[in-house]
């Protein structure tokens, strides 16, 4: 083969390569325009194509522009690592595992949600889906294609709704006047702790029933709003006095239940006495003498919720019949 013929073949290959480049450029432009028409409403960032053999990714520039990059800032040839190096550290292994599973043909498609760092250091959330479209005779991946969506706004809204739902769930368990557990839910919490104590013989559990003395009389003297004031004041004193792991509920008008895990009846007695004294010395809007009575019971092995509650209630009744304003355990 003469040198002139060889030179001509090289020139022909160059022309063919340039022609392929122009075709690819036009096809990519067409794909970008089609992406914008078809998916603008859904956060679509366009299609991507990954030539696995040379590790070259061709993609709609919207994917990079959403991260804060301009077309001019992108390298001429973008590899797979351009994006994976920007993955959130908590997402990296999960994303790479998903890709490895698909490349090895363990999964039919590559489908994953991940957070990816923007140019200014923030994170956006992408949903990516694609698959190997061509493999070698031996099954090795040669070419992949897919599509990616920016779902950041959707994820932010989903998280906001989850937080709202969580807050609503908490509020539905609380009493509107006091902010403590309502009757149904303080009994539910007591039931859970009794079940735990029944399983673990070393579990200590006490309950405290506290009742504001003569509340109906206070209402008749100063009106029902003053009665609400006393109940709210008692609730605040209870919350300020009990341990973080203790649970308090407004059982019924002026009567409270405090569930105290890992607490003996002697310790519960001391807590009840502190609450009683604080209630008696608190400031109120009316010149009323506010006292309280309390009954305490410590869980006994194989005891039911009702049995435990009834023992505490009997202690409270004993105080009520013996002059009130005391704690009995």
Backbone torsions as a table, in degrees:
resi	resn	phi	psi	omega
1	UNK	NA	124.5	-176.5
2	UNK	-73.6	163.4	-179.5
3	UNK	-63.9	-35.7	179.6
4	UNK	-65.9	-40.7	178.5
5	UNK	-64.8	-42.9	178.8
6	UNK	-61.2	-42.6	179.0
7	UNK	-63.4	-38.5	-179.9
8	UNK	-66.0	-39.1	178.5
9	UNK	-65.3	-37.7	177.6
10	UNK	-63.8	-42.0	179.0
11	UNK	-64.7	-40.5	178.6
12	UNK	-63.4	-39.4	178.3
13	UNK	-65.3	-38.2	177.8
14	UNK	-62.6	-44.7	179.6
15	UNK	-62.7	-41.6	179.9
16	UNK	-64.7	-39.2	178.5
17	UNK	-64.3	-42.7	177.9
18	UNK	-63.3	-38.7	179.0
19	UNK	-64.2	-42.1	178.5
20	UNK	-64.0	-40.5	178.7
21	UNK	-62.1	-44.0	179.5
22	UNK	-63.9	-40.6	178.6
23	UNK	-63.1	-45.5	179.1
24	UNK	-61.2	-39.8	179.8
25	UNK	-63.2	-43.7	179.9
26	UNK	-68.7	-40.5	178.5
27	UNK	-64.0	-40.1	178.8
28	UNK	-65.7	-41.6	177.6
29	UNK	-61.2	-42.9	178.3
30	UNK	-63.1	-40.6	180.0
31	UNK	-65.7	-40.2	178.1
32	UNK	-60.9	-45.3	179.5
33	UNK	-63.4	-39.9	179.7
34	UNK	-66.9	-39.6	176.7
35	UNK	-58.1	-45.4	-177.9
36	UNK	-63.0	-38.0	-179.3
37	UNK	-72.3	-42.9	-171.9
38	UNK	-80.5	-34.1	-166.5
39	UNK	-128.6	14.5	-175.8
40	UNK	-57.4	-31.2	-175.5
41	UNK	-73.7	-17.8	-169.1
42	UNK	-113.8	17.6	179.7
43	UNK	78.2	18.0	-178.2
44	UNK	-64.2	132.6	175.9
45	UNK	-110.3	11.0	172.7
46	UNK	94.6	177.4	-179.3
47	UNK	-86.0	159.1	172.4
48	UNK	-136.6	155.9	-179.1
49	UNK	-137.1	132.1	-176.7
50	UNK	-123.6	111.9	172.8
51	UNK	-82.1	100.2	-171.2
52	UNK	-65.6	-33.6	-174.3
53	UNK	-65.9	-32.9	179.9
54	UNK	-112.8	4.9	179.4
55	UNK	52.5	54.1	178.7
56	UNK	-122.1	127.5	-178.6
57	UNK	-108.8	125.4	173.1
58	UNK	-109.0	130.6	-172.4
59	UNK	-151.6	161.6	173.4
60	UNK	-66.0	127.1	-177.9
61	UNK	-58.7	-16.2	178.3
62	UNK	-57.5	-31.9	-179.3
63	UNK	-62.4	-42.9	179.4
64	UNK	-78.9	-35.4	-179.6
65	UNK	-64.7	-32.9	176.9
66	UNK	-65.2	-22.3	177.6
67	UNK	-89.9	-0.6	176.7
68	UNK	100.2	6.1	-179.7
69	UNK	-95.6	146.1	171.2
70	UNK	-91.6	163.9	177.8
71	UNK	-57.7	-37.6	-176.8
72	UNK	-67.7	-23.9	-178.4
73	UNK	-82.6	-11.8	-179.3
74	UNK	-80.1	142.5	175.2
75	UNK	-66.4	161.2	-178.3
76	UNK	-61.0	-41.1	178.1
77	UNK	-120.2	120.6	-179.0
78	UNK	-100.5	130.5	178.5
79	UNK	-101.4	173.1	-178.3
80	UNK	-58.5	-34.8	-176.0
81	UNK	-69.8	-19.6	177.8
82	UNK	-56.0	-36.2	-179.8
83	UNK	-93.5	-42.7	-176.4
84	UNK	-65.9	-29.6	177.8
85	UNK	-68.3	-14.0	-178.4
86	UNK	-101.6	2.8	-179.8
87	UNK	-65.4	148.2	173.7
88	UNK	-61.5	135.7	-177.6
89	UNK	-53.3	-35.4	-179.0
90	UNK	-73.1	-15.9	-178.2
91	UNK	-102.3	-15.7	-167.5
92	UNK	-57.1	-56.1	-175.1
93	UNK	-63.7	-39.4	179.0
94	UNK	-62.0	-43.1	180.0
95	UNK	-66.7	-44.1	-178.4
96	UNK	-67.4	-36.6	176.6
97	UNK	-62.2	-41.7	179.7
98	UNK	-63.6	-41.4	179.2
99	UNK	-67.5	-42.4	179.4
100	UNK	-62.5	-39.6	179.0
101	UNK	-62.5	-39.1	-179.6
102	UNK	-74.1	-41.8	179.7
103	UNK	-60.3	-35.0	-179.9
104	UNK	-86.6	6.7	175.5
105	UNK	71.5	22.0	177.2
106	UNK	-79.5	-27.0	178.5
107	UNK	-125.9	147.1	-174.9
108	UNK	-71.9	-27.7	179.8
109	UNK	-139.6	160.4	171.4
110	UNK	-95.7	117.5	-177.7
111	UNK	-144.9	117.2	-173.6
112	UNK	-156.3	152.4	175.3
113	UNK	-114.5	134.4	-176.3
114	UNK	-151.9	160.7	173.4
115	UNK	-100.7	137.6	-175.6
116	UNK	-133.1	138.6	-173.0
117	UNK	-77.6	135.3	176.2
118	UNK	-84.9	173.9	-179.0
119	UNK	-59.9	-34.6	-178.1
120	UNK	-90.4	10.1	173.8
121	UNK	92.7	-2.3	175.2
122	UNK	-81.1	176.7	178.2
123	UNK	-124.1	139.6	171.1
124	UNK	-118.6	159.7	-177.4
125	UNK	-109.3	126.4	-179.7
126	UNK	-114.5	147.0	169.8
127	UNK	-113.8	122.7	-172.8
128	UNK	-121.9	134.9	178.7
129	UNK	-142.3	132.7	178.8
130	UNK	-166.1	-176.4	178.8
131	UNK	-160.3	161.2	173.3
132	UNK	-72.1	122.8	-179.2
133	UNK	-100.4	-12.6	178.2
134	UNK	-149.1	132.0	176.5
135	UNK	-125.8	159.2	175.5
136	UNK	-74.3	171.5	178.0
137	UNK	-59.0	-26.6	179.8
138	UNK	-87.3	-2.6	178.5
139	UNK	94.3	2.9	179.3
140	UNK	-73.3	141.7	-179.6
141	UNK	-69.2	136.3	177.5
142	UNK	-115.2	-38.7	-174.4
143	UNK	-149.5	139.9	178.7
144	UNK	-129.8	151.2	173.0
145	UNK	-141.7	154.6	-178.7
146	UNK	-168.6	-169.6	-179.2
147	UNK	-143.4	147.3	-176.0
148	UNK	-129.7	144.9	-180.0
149	UNK	-126.6	142.2	172.0
150	UNK	-88.9	112.1	-177.7
151	UNK	-114.1	25.2	-177.3
152	UNK	-57.8	-48.7	-178.1
153	UNK	-62.5	-39.6	178.8
154	UNK	-62.8	-44.4	-179.2
155	UNK	-65.8	-40.0	177.9
156	UNK	-61.7	-42.7	179.4
157	UNK	-66.4	-40.1	179.3
158	UNK	-62.5	-43.8	179.2
159	UNK	-64.3	-39.7	179.4
160	UNK	-62.7	-43.1	-179.8
161	UNK	-66.8	-37.6	177.9
162	UNK	-63.6	-41.0	177.9
163	UNK	-65.1	-41.1	177.7
164	UNK	-63.0	-42.7	179.1
165	UNK	-63.2	-38.9	178.7
166	UNK	-64.4	-41.8	179.6
167	UNK	-66.2	-40.8	177.6
168	UNK	-63.4	-38.7	179.2
169	UNK	-63.0	-40.0	178.6
170	UNK	-66.4	-46.0	-177.7
171	UNK	-63.4	-33.5	-179.0
172	UNK	-68.1	-16.7	179.5
173	UNK	-93.1	-7.3	-174.2
174	UNK	-101.7	154.0	175.0
175	UNK	-82.2	131.6	-173.0
176	UNK	-66.7	-31.4	-177.8
177	UNK	-76.4	-41.1	-171.0
178	UNK	-106.6	-22.8	-174.2
179	UNK	80.9	-0.8	175.6
180	UNK	-85.7	174.0	174.1
181	UNK	-57.9	145.5	172.4
182	UNK	-79.9	175.0	-174.2
183	UNK	-57.2	-47.4	-176.4
184	UNK	-62.2	-40.6	-173.7
185	UNK	-83.5	-27.7	173.8
186	UNK	-69.4	-34.7	174.5
187	UNK	-67.4	-36.3	177.6
188	UNK	-63.6	-44.5	179.2
189	UNK	-64.6	-39.1	176.9
190	UNK	-61.4	-43.1	179.9
191	UNK	-59.7	-42.0	178.7
192	UNK	-62.0	-43.2	-177.7
193	UNK	-71.2	-34.4	175.5
194	UNK	-65.3	-41.2	177.0
195	UNK	-59.8	-41.7	178.3
196	UNK	-64.9	-40.3	179.7
197	UNK	-67.4	-31.4	178.5
198	UNK	-68.6	-31.6	179.3
199	UNK	-80.1	-43.3	-178.7
200	UNK	-102.2	109.5	-175.7
201	UNK	-64.6	-19.6	-177.7
202	UNK	-89.8	2.8	-178.5
203	UNK	-75.9	133.6	175.8
204	UNK	-110.1	134.7	-177.7
205	UNK	-149.3	131.7	176.1
206	UNK	-129.9	152.3	173.1
207	UNK	-125.2	149.3	-177.4
208	UNK	-126.6	122.6	173.5
209	UNK	-105.7	120.8	-177.8
210	UNK	-120.8	132.3	-177.4
211	UNK	-127.7	131.9	176.5
212	UNK	-74.6	126.3	-176.7
213	UNK	-71.7	139.3	170.1
214	UNK	56.0	37.6	-177.4
215	UNK	-65.1	-39.6	179.8
216	UNK	-63.4	-34.4	177.5
217	UNK	-67.3	-40.3	176.6
218	UNK	-61.4	-40.3	179.2
219	UNK	-63.1	-40.4	-178.3
220	UNK	-70.1	-30.3	-179.8
221	UNK	-80.1	-45.1	-170.6
222	UNK	-118.5	-0.4	178.6
223	UNK	96.0	156.5	-175.9
224	UNK	-65.3	-25.1	178.6
225	UNK	-66.8	-32.8	176.2
226	UNK	-69.1	-35.6	175.4
227	UNK	-60.4	-41.4	176.6
228	UNK	-62.8	-37.4	178.6
229	UNK	-60.6	-43.4	179.8
230	UNK	-63.4	-44.9	-179.1
231	UNK	-61.3	-43.0	179.3
232	UNK	-67.4	-39.2	177.0
233	UNK	-63.0	-43.9	178.7
234	UNK	-61.3	-40.8	179.8
235	UNK	-61.1	-43.7	-179.9
236	UNK	-65.7	-41.8	178.4
237	UNK	-62.7	-42.2	178.8
238	UNK	-60.5	-48.9	-179.2
239	UNK	-60.9	-37.5	-178.8
240	UNK	-73.8	-18.3	-172.7
241	UNK	-101.6	-37.3	-175.5
242	UNK	-74.1	166.2	179.0
243	UNK	-76.5	158.6	-179.4
244	UNK	-57.4	-32.4	-177.7
245	UNK	-84.4	-9.1	178.1
246	UNK	-74.5	154.3	-179.0
247	UNK	-122.9	130.9	-177.9
248	UNK	-122.4	142.2	179.7
249	UNK	-139.0	149.7	173.6
250	UNK	-85.0	101.3	-171.6
251	UNK	-73.6	-46.7	172.9
252	UNK	-163.7	174.8	-172.6
253	UNK	-46.0	107.7	177.4
254	UNK	81.3	1.9	-179.3
255	UNK	-119.9	131.4	-175.4
256	UNK	-122.5	148.2	171.9
257	UNK	-117.3	132.3	176.0
258	UNK	-120.2	120.2	179.5
259	UNK	-99.2	125.8	-169.4
260	UNK	-126.9	91.1	177.5
261	UNK	-69.1	152.2	178.8
262	UNK	55.7	38.2	-176.9
263	UNK	-136.3	128.9	175.6
264	UNK	-80.3	166.2	-179.6
265	UNK	-67.7	-27.3	177.3
266	UNK	-66.7	-42.7	177.7
267	UNK	-67.1	-39.8	177.8
268	UNK	-62.9	-36.9	178.2
269	UNK	-61.3	-43.2	179.6
270	UNK	-63.3	-40.5	178.4
271	UNK	-64.0	-44.8	179.7
272	UNK	-61.3	-37.5	-179.9
273	UNK	-67.1	-38.8	177.6
274	UNK	-64.5	-42.9	178.7
275	UNK	-61.7	-44.7	-179.4
276	UNK	-58.8	-45.0	-178.8
277	UNK	-67.6	-39.6	179.4
278	UNK	-65.7	-40.0	178.1
279	UNK	-62.3	-41.0	-177.3
280	UNK	-68.5	-30.3	-175.5
281	UNK	-100.9	1.4	-178.6
282	UNK	-71.2	158.6	176.9
283	UNK	-89.6	138.4	179.3
284	UNK	-130.4	162.1	-177.8
285	UNK	-74.9	-15.2	178.7
286	UNK	-121.9	152.9	-178.9
287	UNK	-76.5	65.1	-175.9
288	UNK	-107.1	147.8	172.9
289	UNK	-95.6	112.9	-175.4
290	UNK	-107.2	119.2	177.0
291	UNK	-124.8	169.1	-178.9
292	UNK	-146.8	157.9	178.1
293	UNK	-124.3	149.6	-178.0
294	UNK	-143.5	142.7	174.0
295	UNK	-125.0	141.6	-172.8
296	UNK	-129.7	142.9	173.6
297	UNK	-140.9	141.9	175.8
298	UNK	-104.2	138.1	-177.3
299	UNK	-57.5	136.2	175.2
300	UNK	-111.9	146.0	-174.6
301	UNK	-54.3	133.3	178.9
302	UNK	70.2	10.9	179.8
303	UNK	-77.0	145.5	176.5
304	UNK	-88.0	169.6	177.0
305	UNK	-59.7	-45.5	-178.8
306	UNK	-61.9	-42.1	-179.2
307	UNK	-64.1	-42.4	179.2
308	UNK	-65.0	-46.4	-179.7
309	UNK	-61.4	-44.5	-177.1
310	UNK	-63.9	-34.2	178.0
311	UNK	-67.3	-41.3	177.0
312	UNK	-65.5	-38.4	-179.6
313	UNK	-66.9	-35.0	176.9
314	UNK	-66.1	-37.2	176.5
315	UNK	-63.7	-41.3	178.4
316	UNK	-64.4	-43.1	-179.9
317	UNK	-62.4	-37.0	178.9
318	UNK	-62.0	-41.7	178.2
319	UNK	-64.9	-43.3	-177.0
320	UNK	-61.9	-36.2	-178.2
321	UNK	-84.9	-10.2	-179.2
322	UNK	-109.8	26.9	173.3
323	UNK	108.1	-7.4	176.9
324	UNK	66.6	-175.2	177.5
325	UNK	53.7	43.8	179.7
326	UNK	-144.8	173.6	174.3
327	UNK	-123.3	132.7	-179.3
328	UNK	-127.9	130.1	177.8
329	UNK	-136.7	NA	NA
